[in-house]
Amino acid sequence: MAGCSCNTTTFTGLSTGYRRVLWLVIGLNAMMFLIEVVTGMMAESMALQADALDFLGDTMTYTLTLWVIGRPQHWRATAALVKGFSLAAMGLGVLGLTLYQVLVLGVPNEFMMGTVGLIAFAVNLTSALLLLRYRDGDANVRSVWLCSRNDAIGNLAVVLAAVGVFATQTPWPDLLVAAIMASLFLHSAALIIRQALDELRDLRRTPASKPLRNEA
């Protein structure tokens, strides 16, 4: 995994195919946010609500990714930095909500959790496969791949949490998965922030702008 974008062959998102994929992924994430924010509250599931928050964050950050494509590298690296800090804030927020939920021990609806978790997994797996060829781009592009990959992992965890809730009839599997997802958000945020800072440092060392590579 590259830590800097000093290589002129690094993919920057300047591709009609990439833009089409990104628009599709944005639409899928917005749809799943609406589905999960409602079902998460109905099922009283912290894992589903954490996943809904993740879908909302992805929708906004992917839109930001689309907006900065083709702009100077400083803009793109700064956008990635904003996304990294947003992901970190989301992870801390989910941890806080999970700790709060521990004090109000209601058992979530495991059937709704599992069903929606499987649907969300299918959506995020599709997104991750669509973005697979772009996973080694600059910080702005790579952040989209990392988020989609993490989301697919998180959705499988939600399904496992539903099985755990069914088996134990306690909320602890749900709360554990929410905490794990928050940790995953924080880990990915650290990766994105580190690469974005590396790119910004490279720009300060080499002020001259470098050509952007266009891909079909």
Residue frames as qw, qx, qy, qz and C-alpha x, y, z in Angstrom:
[[0.000, 0.888, 0.459, 0.000, 0.00, 0.00, 0.00],
 [0.448, 0.451, -0.017, 0.772, 1.54, 3.25, -1.14],
 [0.364, -0.653, -0.420, 0.515, 2.14, 5.93, 1.46],
 [0.049, -0.605, 0.094, 0.789, 2.86, 8.78, -0.96],
 [0.640, 0.656, 0.397, -0.053, 1.72, 9.93, -4.35],
 [0.129, -0.732, 0.405, 0.532, 5.08, 11.09, -5.68],
 [0.396, 0.029, 0.820, 0.412, 4.68, 8.51, -8.47],
 [0.301, 0.283, -0.210, -0.886, 3.14, 10.12, -11.55],
 [0.354, -0.062, -0.836, -0.415, 1.41, 6.84, -12.43],
 [0.069, 0.239, 0.795, -0.553, -0.78, 6.94, -9.31],
 [0.058, -0.524, -0.706, -0.473, -4.43, 6.86, -10.38],
 [0.020, -0.057, -0.315, 0.947, -6.19, 10.10, -9.38],
 [0.329, 0.493, 0.677, -0.435, -9.78, 9.32, -10.42],
 [0.302, 0.546, -0.248, -0.741, -9.65, 10.97, -13.87],
 [0.029, 0.005, 0.947, 0.319, -11.63, 8.27, -15.60],
 [0.545, -0.104, -0.249, -0.794, -15.14, 8.22, -17.06],
 [0.682, -0.145, -0.710, -0.098, -15.50, 4.62, -15.92],
 [0.345, -0.108, -0.663, 0.656, -14.48, 5.51, -12.37],
 [0.242, -0.026, 0.141, -0.960, -16.95, 8.40, -12.24],
 [0.661, -0.140, -0.472, -0.567, -19.77, 6.09, -13.36],
 [0.620, -0.150, -0.736, 0.224, -18.83, 3.52, -10.72],
 [0.167, -0.037, -0.499, 0.849, -18.65, 6.22, -8.06],
 [0.441, -0.113, -0.089, -0.886, -22.12, 7.58, -8.92],
 [0.728, -0.166, -0.600, -0.288, -23.54, 4.06, -8.68],
 [0.525, -0.112, -0.682, 0.497, -21.84, 3.45, -5.32],
 [0.077, -0.067, 0.280, -0.955, -23.13, 6.80, -4.00],
 [0.606, -0.163, -0.292, -0.722, -26.69, 5.85, -4.96],
 [0.724, -0.153, -0.672, 0.006, -26.42, 2.42, -3.32],
 [0.358, -0.045, -0.595, 0.719, -25.06, 3.92, -0.09],
 [0.277, -0.114, 0.104, -0.948, -27.78, 6.59, 0.10],
 [0.709, -0.181, -0.463, -0.500, -30.46, 3.92, -0.39],
 [0.684, -0.152, -0.672, 0.238, -29.01, 1.68, 2.33],
 [0.103, 0.095, -0.451, 0.881, -28.72, 4.59, 4.78],
 [0.519, -0.175, -0.064, -0.835, -32.47, 5.20, 4.50],
 [0.796, -0.142, -0.544, -0.225, -33.23, 1.49, 4.92],
 [0.624, -0.056, -0.634, 0.453, -30.92, 0.95, 7.89],
 [0.023, -0.206, 0.358, -0.911, -31.70, 4.12, 9.81],
 [0.668, -0.224, -0.108, -0.702, -35.38, 3.05, 9.92],
 [0.880, -0.105, -0.455, -0.089, -34.84, -0.66, 10.55],
 [0.454, 0.213, -0.600, 0.624, -32.07, 0.02, 13.07],
 [0.275, -0.235, 0.349, -0.865, -34.46, 2.04, 15.23],
 [0.806, -0.132, -0.205, -0.539, -37.28, -0.47, 14.76],
 [0.859, 0.016, -0.498, 0.118, -35.01, -3.39, 15.70],
 [0.493, -0.846, 0.177, -0.098, -33.34, -1.40, 18.51],
 [0.921, 0.023, 0.062, 0.384, -30.00, -2.58, 17.14],
 [0.246, -0.854, 0.231, 0.396, -26.87, -0.55, 17.81],
 [0.525, -0.160, 0.650, 0.526, -24.96, -2.50, 15.13],
 [0.372, 0.618, 0.605, 0.337, -27.55, -1.61, 12.49],
 [0.030, -0.980, -0.163, 0.107, -27.63, 2.03, 13.60],
 [0.422, -0.634, 0.414, 0.498, -23.83, 2.16, 13.46],
 [0.491, 0.139, 0.692, 0.511, -23.95, 0.70, 9.96],
 [0.228, 0.844, 0.468, 0.124, -26.60, 3.26, 8.92],
 [0.202, -0.920, 0.107, 0.318, -24.35, 6.05, 10.15],
 [0.504, -0.318, 0.599, 0.535, -21.53, 4.52, 8.12],
 [0.429, 0.504, 0.650, 0.373, -23.68, 4.51, 4.97],
 [0.052, 0.971, 0.227, -0.059, -24.51, 8.19, 5.51],
 [0.364, -0.754, 0.341, 0.427, -20.85, 9.07, 6.01],
 [0.538, -0.014, 0.674, 0.505, -19.89, 7.12, 2.89],
 [0.350, 0.756, 0.519, 0.192, -22.54, 8.89, 0.81],
 [0.055, -0.987, -0.003, 0.149, -21.20, 12.30, 1.82],
 [0.425, -0.631, 0.500, 0.413, -17.50, 11.43, 1.53],
 [0.577, 0.205, 0.670, 0.419, -17.91, 9.68, -1.84],
 [0.275, 0.894, 0.337, 0.103, -19.67, 12.79, -3.12],
 [0.227, -0.902, 0.254, 0.264, -16.70, 14.83, -1.90],
 [0.600, -0.220, 0.636, 0.432, -14.38, 12.40, -3.70],
 [0.499, 0.579, 0.568, 0.305, -16.32, 12.94, -6.93],
 [0.065, 0.985, 0.145, -0.061, -16.21, 16.72, -6.53],
 [0.290, -0.822, 0.387, 0.300, -12.41, 16.95, -6.14],
 [0.780, 0.122, 0.503, 0.352, -11.52, 14.61, -9.02],
 [0.529, 0.622, 0.266, 0.512, -9.43, 16.53, -11.53],
 [0.167, -0.973, 0.044, -0.151, -8.63, 19.32, -9.11],
 [0.260, 0.702, -0.588, 0.306, -5.07, 20.07, -7.92],
 [0.662, -0.026, -0.720, 0.210, -3.45, 17.40, -5.77],
 [0.044, 0.135, -0.540, 0.829, -3.53, 19.67, -2.74],
 [0.605, -0.119, -0.004, -0.788, -7.34, 19.71, -2.95],
 [0.820, -0.009, -0.520, -0.239, -7.54, 15.95, -3.34],
 [0.507, 0.076, -0.705, 0.490, -5.19, 15.23, -0.44],
 [0.170, -0.140, 0.397, -0.891, -7.02, 17.74, 1.75],
 [0.728, -0.108, -0.216, -0.641, -10.36, 16.12, 0.87],
 [0.758, -0.005, -0.648, 0.078, -8.94, 12.73, 1.88],
 [0.230, 0.133, -0.613, 0.744, -7.75, 14.28, 5.15],
 [0.473, -0.149, 0.137, -0.857, -11.26, 15.62, 5.84],
 [0.828, -0.060, -0.416, -0.372, -12.69, 12.16, 5.13],
 [0.586, 0.099, -0.711, 0.376, -10.18, 10.54, 7.46],
 [0.025, -0.103, 0.525, -0.844, -11.06, 12.85, 10.35],
 [0.643, -0.100, -0.094, -0.753, -14.79, 12.40, 9.62],
 [0.796, -0.014, -0.595, -0.110, -14.37, 8.63, 9.78],
 [0.366, 0.091, -0.690, 0.618, -12.51, 8.97, 13.08],
 [0.320, -0.120, 0.286, -0.895, -15.32, 11.14, 14.49],
 [0.771, -0.065, -0.343, -0.533, -17.84, 8.54, 13.35],
 [0.672, 0.035, -0.712, 0.201, -15.92, 5.78, 15.09],
 [0.113, 0.074, -0.589, 0.796, -15.76, 7.75, 18.35],
 [0.516, -0.102, 0.020, -0.850, -19.48, 8.52, 18.05],
 [0.798, -0.058, -0.525, -0.290, -20.38, 4.86, 17.62],
 [0.487, 0.043, -0.725, 0.485, -18.24, 3.95, 20.64],
 [0.146, -0.097, 0.391, -0.903, -20.04, 6.58, 22.69],
 [0.687, -0.075, -0.184, -0.699, -23.48, 5.35, 21.61],
 [0.732, 0.005, -0.681, -0.007, -22.48, 1.77, 22.36],
 [0.263, 0.050, -0.678, 0.685, -21.38, 2.68, 25.88],
 [0.405, -0.074, 0.179, -0.893, -24.69, 4.50, 26.38],
 [0.756, -0.031, -0.429, -0.493, -26.66, 1.50, 25.11],
 [0.474, 0.073, -0.821, 0.311, -24.90, -0.75, 27.62],
 [0.093, 0.007, 0.569, -0.817, -26.79, 1.16, 30.32],
 [0.650, 0.206, 0.148, -0.717, -30.15, 0.47, 28.62],
 [0.152, -0.219, 0.944, 0.194, -30.05, -3.26, 27.99],
 [0.745, 0.340, 0.208, -0.535, -32.82, -3.97, 25.51],
 [0.575, -0.053, 0.762, 0.293, -32.60, -7.07, 23.33],
 [0.275, 0.433, -0.356, -0.781, -32.63, -6.12, 19.62],
 [0.852, 0.322, 0.221, -0.349, -34.75, -7.85, 16.97],
 [0.466, -0.398, 0.701, 0.365, -32.34, -10.47, 15.66],
 [0.601, 0.442, 0.641, 0.183, -34.43, -11.40, 12.60],
 [0.291, 0.948, 0.126, -0.023, -34.53, -7.83, 11.33],
 [0.296, -0.790, 0.460, 0.277, -30.84, -7.40, 12.13],
 [0.584, -0.140, 0.734, 0.318, -29.86, -10.47, 10.15],
 [0.545, 0.634, 0.533, 0.130, -32.09, -9.74, 7.15],
 [0.175, 0.983, -0.022, -0.050, -30.98, -6.13, 6.74],
 [0.431, -0.671, 0.535, 0.281, -27.38, -7.10, 7.45],
 [0.650, 0.113, 0.679, 0.323, -27.44, -9.58, 4.55],
 [0.424, 0.833, 0.334, 0.125, -28.95, -6.98, 2.19],
 [0.095, -0.960, 0.227, 0.131, -26.35, -4.43, 3.23],
 [0.595, -0.396, 0.616, 0.331, -23.57, -6.99, 2.76],
 [0.636, 0.438, 0.563, 0.294, -24.74, -7.66, -0.80],
 [0.228, 0.964, 0.118, 0.063, -24.77, -3.92, -1.55],
 [0.263, -0.868, 0.392, 0.153, -21.31, -3.29, -0.08],
 [0.693, -0.142, 0.629, 0.323, -19.79, -6.39, -1.67],
 [0.559, 0.680, 0.405, 0.245, -21.05, -5.13, -5.04],
 [0.031, 0.995, -0.096, 0.009, -19.55, -1.70, -4.34],
 [0.516, -0.644, 0.515, 0.231, -16.21, -3.19, -3.25],
 [0.712, 0.148, 0.597, 0.340, -15.99, -5.36, -6.38],
 [0.411, 0.857, 0.255, 0.179, -16.81, -2.38, -8.62],
 [0.082, -0.966, 0.239, -0.049, -14.05, -0.37, -6.94],
 [0.898, -0.286, 0.230, 0.243, -11.50, -3.19, -6.77],
 [0.727, 0.408, 0.149, 0.531, -9.44, -2.06, -9.77],
 [0.105, 0.824, -0.042, 0.555, -9.09, 1.43, -8.26],
 [0.739, -0.638, -0.198, 0.088, -7.90, 0.35, -4.79],
 [0.717, -0.231, 0.020, 0.657, -4.30, 1.54, -5.31],
 [0.257, 0.785, 0.213, 0.522, -5.04, 5.14, -6.31],
 [0.154, 0.430, -0.348, 0.818, -4.15, 8.32, -4.45],
 [0.001, -0.099, -0.748, 0.656, -5.47, 8.99, -0.93],
 [0.475, 0.177, 0.080, -0.858, -8.73, 10.44, -2.27],
 [0.699, 0.160, -0.534, -0.448, -9.45, 7.40, -4.47],
 [0.420, 0.107, -0.872, 0.227, -8.10, 4.79, -2.05],
 [0.228, -0.036, 0.587, -0.776, -10.29, 6.06, 0.79],
 [0.715, 0.099, -0.118, -0.682, -13.40, 5.02, -1.19],
 [0.699, 0.160, -0.693, -0.078, -12.08, 1.47, -1.61],
 [0.194, 0.132, -0.789, 0.568, -11.16, 1.20, 2.08],
 [0.444, -0.005, 0.351, -0.824, -14.61, 2.37, 3.18],
 [0.786, 0.128, -0.299, -0.526, -16.42, -0.08, 0.89],
 [0.582, 0.177, -0.779, 0.148, -14.24, -2.99, 1.97],
 [0.004, 0.100, -0.704, 0.703, -14.75, -2.15, 5.64],
 [0.591, 0.009, 0.108, -0.799, -18.49, -1.85, 5.16],
 [0.780, 0.098, -0.542, -0.299, -18.75, -5.34, 3.68],
 [0.415, 0.106, -0.794, 0.431, -16.80, -6.72, 6.66],
 [0.213, -0.064, 0.470, -0.854, -19.03, -4.75, 9.03],
 [0.704, 0.005, -0.189, -0.684, -22.19, -6.14, 7.44],
 [0.705, 0.044, -0.708, 0.005, -21.02, -9.72, 7.95],
 [0.187, 0.081, -0.694, 0.691, -20.34, -8.79, 11.57],
 [0.483, -0.068, 0.161, -0.858, -23.93, -7.50, 11.91],
 [0.799, 0.004, -0.461, -0.385, -25.24, -10.85, 10.64],
 [0.558, 0.064, -0.745, 0.360, -23.03, -12.68, 13.15],
 [0.105, -0.113, 0.490, -0.858, -24.31, -10.36, 15.88],
 [0.682, -0.080, -0.136, -0.714, -27.88, -11.26, 14.93],
 [0.776, 0.000, -0.629, -0.033, -27.02, -14.96, 15.32],
 [0.335, 0.107, -0.668, 0.656, -25.41, -14.19, 18.67],
 [0.366, -0.134, 0.250, -0.886, -28.45, -12.25, 19.90],
 [0.793, -0.060, -0.359, -0.488, -30.72, -15.12, 18.84],
 [0.705, 0.050, -0.678, 0.202, -28.54, -17.68, 20.62],
 [0.330, -0.021, -0.605, 0.725, -28.08, -15.72, 23.86],
 [0.204, -0.782, -0.537, -0.243, -31.19, -13.53, 23.92],
 [0.410, -0.702, -0.124, 0.569, -28.99, -10.71, 25.21],
 [0.369, 0.928, 0.025, -0.052, -27.85, -7.45, 23.52],
 [0.507, -0.677, 0.401, 0.353, -24.15, -8.14, 24.12],
 [0.650, 0.139, 0.554, 0.501, -23.31, -9.59, 20.67],
 [0.285, 0.851, 0.343, 0.278, -24.91, -6.52, 19.09],
 [0.250, -0.958, 0.111, 0.083, -22.98, -4.15, 21.32],
 [0.675, -0.387, 0.465, 0.423, -19.72, -6.05, 20.74],
 [0.585, 0.422, 0.497, 0.482, -20.11, -5.79, 16.95],
 [0.087, 0.968, 0.174, 0.157, -20.90, -2.07, 17.18],
 [0.449, -0.813, 0.286, 0.235, -17.68, -1.58, 19.18],
 [0.690, -0.076, 0.541, 0.475, -15.65, -3.63, 16.65],
 [0.437, 0.712, 0.410, 0.367, -17.09, -1.58, 13.78],
 [0.134, -0.990, 0.024, 0.020, -16.12, 1.62, 15.58],
 [0.596, -0.554, 0.445, 0.375, -12.57, 0.30, 15.95],
 [0.637, 0.292, 0.546, 0.459, -12.51, -0.52, 12.23],
 [0.201, 0.936, 0.226, 0.179, -13.61, 3.05, 11.44],
 [0.340, -0.896, 0.235, 0.164, -10.75, 4.41, 13.56],
 [0.688, -0.234, 0.534, 0.431, -8.18, 2.10, 11.94],
 [0.527, 0.554, 0.478, 0.431, -9.23, 3.09, 8.41],
 [0.017, -0.995, -0.092, -0.041, -9.28, 6.75, 9.42],
 [0.515, -0.695, 0.367, 0.342, -5.66, 6.41, 10.55],
 [0.653, 0.099, 0.570, 0.489, -4.65, 4.86, 7.19],
 [0.332, 0.794, 0.394, 0.323, -6.40, 7.58, 5.17],
 [0.208, -0.974, 0.042, 0.075, -5.04, 10.43, 7.30],
 [0.623, -0.487, 0.432, 0.432, -1.49, 9.05, 7.14],
 [0.582, 0.295, 0.540, 0.532, -1.54, 8.74, 3.34],
 [0.156, 0.913, 0.302, 0.225, -3.13, 12.18, 2.90],
 [0.365, -0.890, 0.172, 0.211, -0.49, 13.78, 5.16],
 [0.665, -0.195, 0.506, 0.513, 2.25, 12.00, 3.21],
 [0.456, 0.593, 0.484, 0.453, 0.85, 13.41, -0.04],
 [0.060, -0.988, -0.121, -0.079, 0.67, 16.92, 1.41],
 [0.546, -0.675, 0.331, 0.369, 4.28, 16.64, 2.63],
 [0.643, 0.142, 0.533, 0.530, 5.33, 15.52, -0.86],
 [0.270, 0.841, 0.353, 0.308, 3.66, 18.59, -2.33],
 [0.280, -0.948, 0.089, 0.122, 5.54, 20.88, 0.04],
 [0.617, -0.418, 0.486, 0.457, 8.82, 19.24, -0.96],
 [0.322, 0.111, 0.656, 0.673, 7.96, 19.38, -4.70],
 [0.236, 0.514, 0.305, -0.766, 5.81, 22.49, -5.33],
 [0.258, 0.268, -0.565, -0.736, 5.63, 21.98, -9.11],
 [0.784, 0.151, 0.299, -0.523, 2.35, 20.40, -10.17],
 [0.236, -0.217, 0.906, 0.278, 2.50, 16.96, -11.74],
 [0.454, 0.054, -0.527, -0.716, 0.41, 15.63, -14.61],
 [0.664, -0.021, 0.549, -0.507, -2.73, 13.67, -13.77],
 [0.035, -0.107, 0.931, 0.347, -3.16, 10.27, -15.36],
 [0.661, 0.154, 0.032, -0.734, -6.41, 9.64, -17.16],
 [0.167, -0.074, 0.980, 0.083, -7.80, 6.12, -17.40],
 [0.483, -0.105, -0.508, -0.706, -10.72, 4.76, -19.35]]
